[in-house]
Structures are given as structure tokens and as C-alpha cells.
């Protein structure tokens, strides 16, 4: 059970990072620009995009106003997430 949760969390981080990168590239932002908005180092943000670390809901909400299609990235996680609360 614990191993399954770790695997699921890791996959969520990988999926989240991939989606964040896709949106950042689509909107023509650099990692530095997004890291500045999130008040974190570029190195740490790079680890988020690679799925090493996750991003808190608070930080996700900071990115939300920067996107043109504000709910695109959020709808994916709501629809596709297999984690249950």
C-alpha cells in the first residue's frame, strides 16, 4: 500500500511537471520567469518540471493568472488524477 502511494505520488509529480513545462513553452515563458513568479530558484523549478518535486496548490494558484487558458492545466489534473482524498 505505501509503495503504491509513493509510486502514485511520483507519477503525479512527473505528470504535473510535464504539464507545467508544456504550458510554459506554449506561452513562451522561460523557467526563470516562472520561478520568479513562484518566488523560488530556477534550479528548484527545473526539478518540479522534471518531476523530482511537486508544486503546492498555493504555488499553482500563483501560476494560474499567467496562463491564457486559465483552467487548461487544472482541468487535466482534476479529470485524470487517480488519487482519492
Buried (B, 14 or more C-beta within 10 A) or exposed (E): EEEEEEEBEEEBBBBBBEBBBBBBEEEEBEBEBBBBBBEBEBEEBBBBBEBEBBBEEEBBEBBEEBBEEEEEBBEBBEEEEEEEE
